[in-house]
Amino acid sequence: MMGERNLLVPMGFSLLTGLLIGGFAGLLYAPQSGSRTRRQIANFAEDMKERAGEMAEDATVVVNKMVDNGRRFVNV
């Protein structure tokens, strides 16, 4: 159980990094106008910002749970 929690943040970061790289590569190689590409990049950046915020919230919850469990363990 503890090992799963320790892997959550690095796996989330890896997923976010892969999404960013894949998204930008797809946009750069897509045959379309520059204004449309810039609009897509802006939308993609906004989506990634939201996802990063959600992942940060999830990581905060996990860290807080780990801290609480640690405090309970020490106070046993």
PDB file as gemmi writes it, atoms N, CA and C in Angstrom:
CRYST1    1.000    1.000    1.000  90.00  90.00  90.00 P 1                      
ATOM      1  N   MET A   1       0.829  -1.191   0.000  1.00  0.00           N  
ATOM      2  CA  MET A   1       0.000   0.000   0.000  1.00  0.00           C  
ATOM      3  C   MET A   1       0.874   1.255   0.000  1.00  0.00           C  
ATOM      4  N   MET A   2       1.903   1.263   0.831  1.00  0.00           N  
ATOM      5  CA  MET A   2       2.772   2.428   0.915  1.00  0.00           C  
ATOM      6  C   MET A   2       3.539   2.633  -0.391  1.00  0.00           C  
ATOM      7  N   GLY A   3       3.961   1.528  -1.037  1.00  0.00           N  
ATOM      8  CA  GLY A   3       4.689   1.634  -2.298  1.00  0.00           C  
ATOM      9  C   GLY A   3       3.843   2.234  -3.396  1.00  0.00           C  
ATOM     10  N   GLU A   4       2.554   1.931  -3.397  1.00  0.00           N  
ATOM     11  CA  GLU A   4       1.653   2.487  -4.403  1.00  0.00           C  
ATOM     12  C   GLU A   4       1.564   4.000  -4.264  1.00  0.00           C  
ATOM     13  N   ARG A   5       1.523   4.478  -3.070  1.00  0.00           N  
ATOM     14  CA  ARG A   5       1.436   5.924  -2.847  1.00  0.00           C  
ATOM     15  C   ARG A   5       2.716   6.619  -3.292  1.00  0.00           C  
ATOM     16  N   ASN A   6       3.840   5.978  -3.044  1.00  0.00           N  
ATOM     17  CA  ASN A   6       5.115   6.580  -3.421  1.00  0.00           C  
ATOM     18  C   ASN A   6       5.270   6.669  -4.931  1.00  0.00           C  
ATOM     19  N   LEU A   7       4.580   5.830  -5.671  1.00  0.00           N  
ATOM     20  CA  LEU A   7       4.668   5.834  -7.128  1.00  0.00           C  
ATOM     21  C   LEU A   7       3.670   6.769  -7.777  1.00  0.00           C  
ATOM     22  N   LEU A   8       2.676   7.224  -7.055  1.00  0.00           N  
ATOM     23  CA  LEU A   8       1.605   8.033  -7.633  1.00  0.00           C  
ATOM     24  C   LEU A   8       2.118   9.337  -8.237  1.00  0.00           C  
ATOM     25  N   VAL A   9       2.915  10.073  -7.522  1.00  0.00           N  
ATOM     26  CA  VAL A   9       3.379  11.375  -8.001  1.00  0.00           C  
ATOM     27  C   VAL A   9       4.315  11.234  -9.203  1.00  0.00           C  
ATOM     28  N   PRO A  10       5.346  10.358  -9.147  1.00  0.00           N  
ATOM     29  CA  PRO A  10       6.205  10.234 -10.333  1.00  0.00           C  
ATOM     30  C   PRO A  10       5.458   9.726 -11.565  1.00  0.00           C  
ATOM     31  N   MET A  11       4.517   8.821 -11.354  1.00  0.00           N  
ATOM     32  CA  MET A  11       3.748   8.320 -12.488  1.00  0.00           C  
ATOM     33  C   MET A  11       2.876   9.431 -13.067  1.00  0.00           C  
ATOM     34  N   GLY A  12       2.284  10.237 -12.222  1.00  0.00           N  
ATOM     35  CA  GLY A  12       1.475  11.360 -12.693  1.00  0.00           C  
ATOM     36  C   GLY A  12       2.309  12.373 -13.456  1.00  0.00           C  
ATOM     37  N   PHE A  13       3.510  12.645 -12.943  1.00  0.00           N  
ATOM     38  CA  PHE A  13       4.406  13.575 -13.618  1.00  0.00           C  
ATOM     39  C   PHE A  13       4.819  13.024 -14.976  1.00  0.00           C  
ATOM     40  N   SER A  14       5.105  11.728 -15.046  1.00  0.00           N  
ATOM     41  CA  SER A  14       5.481  11.101 -16.310  1.00  0.00           C  
ATOM     42  C   SER A  14       4.330  11.167 -17.308  1.00  0.00           C  
ATOM     43  N   LEU A  15       3.126  10.915 -16.828  1.00  0.00           N  
ATOM     44  CA  LEU A  15       1.955  10.979 -17.696  1.00  0.00           C  
ATOM     45  C   LEU A  15       1.772  12.395 -18.239  1.00  0.00           C  
ATOM     46  N   LEU A  16       1.875  13.379 -17.377  1.00  0.00           N  
ATOM     47  CA  LEU A  16       1.724  14.771 -17.798  1.00  0.00           C  
ATOM     48  C   LEU A  16       2.791  15.156 -18.814  1.00  0.00           C  
ATOM     49  N   THR A  17       4.022  14.742 -18.573  1.00  0.00           N  
ATOM     50  CA  THR A  17       5.117  15.041 -19.496  1.00  0.00           C  
ATOM     51  C   THR A  17       4.858  14.401 -20.859  1.00  0.00           C  
ATOM     52  N   GLY A  18       4.431  13.145 -20.858  1.00  0.00           N  
ATOM     53  CA  GLY A  18       4.129  12.461 -22.111  1.00  0.00           C  
ATOM     54  C   GLY A  18       2.994  13.126 -22.868  1.00  0.00           C  
ATOM     55  N   LEU A  19       1.971  13.555 -22.142  1.00  0.00           N  
ATOM     56  CA  LEU A  19       0.854  14.249 -22.789  1.00  0.00           C  
ATOM     57  C   LEU A  19       1.311  15.551 -23.433  1.00  0.00           C  
ATOM     58  N   LEU A  20       2.148  16.281 -22.721  1.00  0.00           N  
ATOM     59  CA  LEU A  20       2.651  17.544 -23.259  1.00  0.00           C  
ATOM     60  C   LEU A  20       3.475  17.330 -24.526  1.00  0.00           C  
ATOM     61  N   ILE A  21       4.414  16.405 -24.459  1.00  0.00           N  
ATOM     62  CA  ILE A  21       5.288  16.156 -25.608  1.00  0.00           C  
ATOM     63  C   ILE A  21       4.472  15.643 -26.788  1.00  0.00           C  
ATOM     64  N   GLY A  22       3.607  14.674 -26.544  1.00  0.00           N  
ATOM     65  CA  GLY A  22       2.788  14.127 -27.621  1.00  0.00           C  
ATOM     66  C   GLY A  22       1.841  15.155 -28.226  1.00  0.00           C  
ATOM     67  N   GLY A  23       1.254  15.957 -27.376  1.00  0.00           N  
ATOM     68  CA  GLY A  23       0.334  16.985 -27.862  1.00  0.00           C  
ATOM     69  C   GLY A  23       1.020  18.016 -28.727  1.00  0.00           C  
ATOM     70  N   PHE A  24       2.157  18.505 -28.268  1.00  0.00           N  
ATOM     71  CA  PHE A  24       2.880  19.502 -29.062  1.00  0.00           C  
ATOM     72  C   PHE A  24       3.424  18.910 -30.355  1.00  0.00           C  
ATOM     73  N   ALA A  25       3.911  17.687 -30.321  1.00  0.00           N  
ATOM     74  CA  ALA A  25       4.409  17.052 -31.542  1.00  0.00           C  
ATOM     75  C   ALA A  25       3.267  16.901 -32.552  1.00  0.00           C  
ATOM     76  N   GLY A  26       2.103  16.480 -32.078  1.00  0.00           N  
ATOM     77  CA  GLY A  26       0.954  16.333 -32.963  1.00  0.00           C  
ATOM     78  C   GLY A  26       0.522  17.652 -33.567  1.00  0.00           C  
ATOM     79  N   LEU A  27       0.540  18.699 -32.774  1.00  0.00           N  
ATOM     80  CA  LEU A  27       0.138  20.013 -33.288  1.00  0.00           C  
ATOM     81  C   LEU A  27       1.139  20.563 -34.297  1.00  0.00           C  
ATOM     82  N   LEU A  28       2.415  20.343 -34.040  1.00  0.00           N  
ATOM     83  CA  LEU A  28       3.440  20.895 -34.927  1.00  0.00           C  
ATOM     84  C   LEU A  28       3.459  20.197 -36.287  1.00  0.00           C  
ATOM     85  N   TYR A  29       3.092  18.928 -36.320  1.00  0.00           N  
ATOM     86  CA  TYR A  29       3.116  18.203 -37.579  1.00  0.00           C  
ATOM     87  C   TYR A  29       1.768  18.175 -38.294  1.00  0.00           C  
ATOM     88  N   ALA A  30       0.761  18.761 -37.720  1.00  0.00           N  
ATOM     89  CA  ALA A  30      -0.567  18.776 -38.335  1.00  0.00           C  
ATOM     90  C   ALA A  30      -0.609  19.809 -39.463  1.00  0.00           C  
ATOM     91  N   PRO A  31      -1.147  19.428 -40.610  1.00  0.00           N  
ATOM     92  CA  PRO A  31      -1.236  20.366 -41.740  1.00  0.00           C  
ATOM     93  C   PRO A  31      -2.450  21.291 -41.590  1.00  0.00           C  
ATOM     94  N   GLN A  32      -2.239  22.452 -41.003  1.00  0.00           N  
ATOM     95  CA  GLN A  32      -3.318  23.424 -40.829  1.00  0.00           C  
ATOM     96  C   GLN A  32      -2.732  24.826 -40.717  1.00  0.00           C  
ATOM     97  N   SER A  33      -3.588  25.821 -40.648  1.00  0.00           N  
ATOM     98  CA  SER A  33      -3.122  27.207 -40.603  1.00  0.00           C  
ATOM     99  C   SER A  33      -2.448  27.522 -39.270  1.00  0.00           C  
ATOM    100  N   GLY A  34      -1.615  28.543 -39.279  1.00  0.00           N  
ATOM    101  CA  GLY A  34      -0.899  28.949 -38.070  1.00  0.00           C  
ATOM    102  C   GLY A  34      -1.828  29.441 -36.971  1.00  0.00           C  
ATOM    103  N   SER A  35      -2.869  30.195 -37.344  1.00  0.00           N  
ATOM    104  CA  SER A  35      -3.786  30.709 -36.326  1.00  0.00           C  
ATOM    105  C   SER A  35      -4.548  29.569 -35.650  1.00  0.00           C  
ATOM    106  N   ARG A  36      -4.925  28.583 -36.422  1.00  0.00           N  
ATOM    107  CA  ARG A  36      -5.632  27.438 -35.845  1.00  0.00           C  
ATOM    108  C   ARG A  36      -4.695  26.650 -34.928  1.00  0.00           C  
ATOM    109  N   THR A  37      -3.452  26.488 -35.351  1.00  0.00           N  
ATOM    110  CA  THR A  37      -2.474  25.777 -34.520  1.00  0.00           C  
ATOM    111  C   THR A  37      -2.243  26.529 -33.213  1.00  0.00           C  
ATOM    112  N   ARG A  38      -2.099  27.845 -33.278  1.00  0.00           N  
ATOM    113  CA  ARG A  38      -1.889  28.643 -32.058  1.00  0.00           C  
ATOM    114  C   ARG A  38      -3.093  28.524 -31.127  1.00  0.00           C  
ATOM    115  N   ARG A  39      -4.295  28.521 -31.688  1.00  0.00           N  
ATOM    116  CA  ARG A  39      -5.500  28.366 -30.886  1.00  0.00           C  
ATOM    117  C   ARG A  39      -5.517  26.988 -30.209  1.00  0.00           C  
ATOM    118  N   GLN A  40      -5.136  25.962 -30.953  1.00  0.00           N  
ATOM    119  CA  GLN A  40      -5.085  24.619 -30.386  1.00  0.00           C  
ATOM    120  C   GLN A  40      -4.035  24.526 -29.286  1.00  0.00           C  
ATOM    121  N   ILE A  41      -2.894  25.168 -29.494  1.00  0.00           N  
ATOM    122  CA  ILE A  41      -1.848  25.160 -28.460  1.00  0.00           C  
ATOM    123  C   ILE A  41      -2.341  25.859 -27.209  1.00  0.00           C  
ATOM    124  N   ALA A  42      -3.036  26.979 -27.375  1.00  0.00           N  
ATOM    125  CA  ALA A  42      -3.575  27.696 -26.216  1.00  0.00           C  
ATOM    126  C   ALA A  42      -4.601  26.833 -25.475  1.00  0.00           C  
ATOM    127  N   ASN A  43      -5.476  26.173 -26.210  1.00  0.00           N  
ATOM    128  CA  ASN A  43      -6.462  25.283 -25.581  1.00  0.00           C  
ATOM    129  C   ASN A  43      -5.791  24.112 -24.884  1.00  0.00           C  
ATOM    130  N   PHE A  44      -4.794  23.555 -25.536  1.00  0.00           N  
ATOM    131  CA  PHE A  44      -4.059  22.433 -24.959  1.00  0.00           C  
ATOM    132  C   PHE A  44      -3.349  22.871 -23.676  1.00  0.00           C  
ATOM    133  N   ALA A  45      -2.734  24.044 -23.701  1.00  0.00           N  
ATOM    134  CA  ALA A  45      -2.042  24.552 -22.514  1.00  0.00           C  
ATOM    135  C   ALA A  45      -3.023  24.766 -21.365  1.00  0.00           C  
ATOM    136  N   GLU A  46      -4.205  25.260 -21.673  1.00  0.00           N  
ATOM    137  CA  GLU A  46      -5.225  25.462 -20.641  1.00  0.00           C  
ATOM    138  C   GLU A  46      -5.671  24.123 -20.047  1.00  0.00           C  
ATOM    139  N   ASP A  47      -5.859  23.122 -20.909  1.00  0.00           N  
ATOM    140  CA  ASP A  47      -6.226  21.787 -20.423  1.00  0.00           C  
ATOM    141  C   ASP A  47      -5.133  21.208 -19.522  1.00  0.00           C  
ATOM    142  N   MET A  48      -3.887  21.367 -19.941  1.00  0.00           N  
ATOM    143  CA  MET A  48      -2.771  20.847 -19.144  1.00  0.00           C  
ATOM    144  C   MET A  48      -2.658  21.572 -17.805  1.00  0.00           C  
ATOM    145  N   LYS A  49      -2.953  22.860 -17.812  1.00  0.00           N  
ATOM    146  CA  LYS A  49      -2.931  23.627 -16.570  1.00  0.00           C  
ATOM    147  C   LYS A  49      -3.977  23.083 -15.600  1.00  0.00           C  
ATOM    148  N   GLU A  50      -5.162  22.811 -16.113  1.00  0.00           N  
ATOM    149  CA  GLU A  50      -6.221  22.248 -15.275  1.00  0.00           C  
ATOM    150  C   GLU A  50      -5.845  20.866 -14.761  1.00  0.00           C  
ATOM    151  N   ARG A  51      -5.308  20.024 -15.649  1.00  0.00           N  
ATOM    152  CA  ARG A  51      -4.906  18.677 -15.233  1.00  0.00           C  
ATOM    153  C   ARG A  51      -3.791  18.725 -14.201  1.00  0.00           C  
ATOM    154  N   ALA A  52      -2.836  19.630 -14.396  1.00  0.00           N  
ATOM    155  CA  ALA A  52      -1.748  19.749 -13.435  1.00  0.00           C  
ATOM    156  C   ALA A  52      -2.285  20.182 -12.074  1.00  0.00           C  
ATOM    157  N   GLY A  53      -3.257  21.084 -12.078  1.00  0.00           N  
ATOM    158  CA  GLY A  53      -3.877  21.505 -10.822  1.00  0.00           C  
ATOM    159  C   GLY A  53      -4.584  20.352 -10.131  1.00  0.00           C  
ATOM    160  N   GLU A  54      -5.293  19.543 -10.919  1.00  0.00           N  
ATOM    161  CA  GLU A  54      -5.977  18.382 -10.352  1.00  0.00           C  
ATOM    162  C   GLU A  54      -4.973  17.386  -9.785  1.00  0.00           C  
ATOM    163  N   MET A  55      -3.882  17.164 -10.519  1.00  0.00           N  
ATOM    164  CA  MET A  55      -2.857  16.234 -10.038  1.00  0.00           C  
ATOM    165  C   MET A  55      -2.196  16.760  -8.774  1.00  0.00           C  
ATOM    166  N   ALA A  56      -1.990  18.070  -8.701  1.00  0.00           N  
ATOM    167  CA  ALA A  56      -1.402  18.661  -7.502  1.00  0.00           C  
ATOM    168  C   ALA A  56      -2.342  18.476  -6.311  1.00  0.00           C  
ATOM    169  N   GLU A  57      -3.633  18.646  -6.545  1.00  0.00           N  
ATOM    170  CA  GLU A  57      -4.605  18.432  -5.469  1.00  0.00           C  
ATOM    171  C   GLU A  57      -4.592  16.976  -5.010  1.00  0.00           C  
ATOM    172  N   ASP A  58      -4.550  16.056  -5.976  1.00  0.00           N  
ATOM    173  CA  ASP A  58      -4.496  14.633  -5.633  1.00  0.00           C  
ATOM    174  C   ASP A  58      -3.236  14.303  -4.846  1.00  0.00           C  
ATOM    175  N   ALA A  59      -2.114  14.851  -5.285  1.00  0.00           N  
ATOM    176  CA  ALA A  59      -0.853  14.602  -4.590  1.00  0.00           C  
ATOM    177  C   ALA A  59      -0.900  15.176  -3.182  1.00  0.00           C  
ATOM    178  N   THR A  60      -1.529  16.335  -3.014  1.00  0.00           N  
ATOM    179  CA  THR A  60      -1.655  16.938  -1.693  1.00  0.00           C  
ATOM    180  C   THR A  60      -2.463  16.050  -0.762  1.00  0.00           C  
ATOM    181  N   VAL A  61      -3.545  15.485  -1.287  1.00  0.00           N  
ATOM    182  CA  VAL A  61      -4.371  14.575  -0.476  1.00  0.00           C  
ATOM    183  C   VAL A  61      -3.554  13.365  -0.050  1.00  0.00           C  
ATOM    184  N   VAL A  62      -2.802  12.782  -0.981  1.00  0.00           N  
ATOM    185  CA  VAL A  62      -1.995  11.604  -0.664  1.00  0.00           C  
ATOM    186  C   VAL A  62      -0.935  11.948   0.378  1.00  0.00           C  
ATOM    187  N   VAL A  63      -0.265  13.071   0.205  1.00  0.00           N  
ATOM    188  CA  VAL A  63       0.778  13.474   1.155  1.00  0.00           C  
ATOM    189  C   VAL A  63       0.168  13.734   2.528  1.00  0.00           C  
ATOM    190  N   ASN A  64      -0.972  14.395   2.566  1.00  0.00           N  
ATOM    191  CA  ASN A  64      -1.623  14.655   3.854  1.00  0.00           C  
ATOM    192  C   ASN A  64      -2.013  13.362   4.555  1.00  0.00           C  
ATOM    193  N   LYS A  65      -2.491  12.380   3.795  1.00  0.00           N  
ATOM    194  CA  LYS A  65      -2.831  11.086   4.382  1.00  0.00           C  
ATOM    195  C   LYS A  65      -1.585  10.404   4.925  1.00  0.00           C  
ATOM    196  N   MET A  66      -0.485  10.487   4.184  1.00  0.00           N  
ATOM    197  CA  MET A  66       0.755   9.882   4.640  1.00  0.00           C  
ATOM    198  C   MET A  66       1.255  10.551   5.917  1.00  0.00           C  
ATOM    199  N   VAL A  67       1.144  11.865   5.985  1.00  0.00           N  
ATOM    200  CA  VAL A  67       1.559  12.600   7.180  1.00  0.00           C  
ATOM    201  C   VAL A  67       0.687  12.207   8.364  1.00  0.00           C  
ATOM    202  N   ASP A  68      -0.615  12.136   8.144  1.00  0.00           N  
ATOM    203  CA  ASP A  68      -1.525  11.726   9.222  1.00  0.00           C  
ATOM    204  C   ASP A  68      -1.208  10.316   9.709  1.00  0.00           C  
ATOM    205  N   ASN A  69      -0.968   9.393   8.761  1.00  0.00           N  
ATOM    206  CA  ASN A  69      -0.616   8.029   9.152  1.00  0.00           C  
ATOM    207  C   ASN A  69       0.700   8.006   9.919  1.00  0.00           C  
ATOM    208  N   GLY A  70       1.648   8.804   9.504  1.00  0.00           N  
ATOM    209  CA  GLY A  70       2.917   8.888  10.211  1.00  0.00           C  
ATOM    210  C   GLY A  70       2.755   9.424  11.614  1.00  0.00           C  
ATOM    211  N   ARG A  71       1.930  10.435  11.758  1.00  0.00           N  
ATOM    212  CA  ARG A  71       1.677  10.997  13.099  1.00  0.00           C  
ATOM    213  C   ARG A  71       1.009   9.983  14.011  1.00  0.00           C  
ATOM    214  N   ARG A  72       0.029   9.243  13.455  1.00  0.00           N  
ATOM    215  CA  ARG A  72      -0.637   8.217  14.253  1.00  0.00           C  
ATOM    216  C   ARG A  72       0.345   7.116  14.633  1.00  0.00           C  
ATOM    217  N   PHE A  73       1.218   6.754  13.714  1.00  0.00           N  
ATOM    218  CA  PHE A  73       2.206   5.710  13.991  1.00  0.00           C  
ATOM    219  C   PHE A  73       3.147   6.135  15.109  1.00  0.00           C  
ATOM    220  N   VAL A  74       3.602   7.381  15.065  1.00  0.00           N  
ATOM    221  CA  VAL A  74       4.519   7.892  16.091  1.00  0.00           C  
ATOM    222  C   VAL A  74       3.832   8.010  17.434  1.00  0.00           C  
ATOM    223  N   ASN A  75       2.560   8.359  17.445  1.00  0.00           N  
ATOM    224  CA  ASN A  75       1.829   8.549  18.705  1.00  0.00           C  
ATOM    225  C   ASN A  75       1.271   7.253  19.287  1.00  0.00           C  
ATOM    226  N   VAL A  76       1.530   6.125  18.640  1.00  0.00           N  
ATOM    227  CA  VAL A  76       0.995   4.846  19.138  1.00  0.00           C  
ATOM    228  C   VAL A  76       1.610   4.489  20.423  1.00  0.00           C  
TER     229      VAL A  76                                                      
END                                                                             
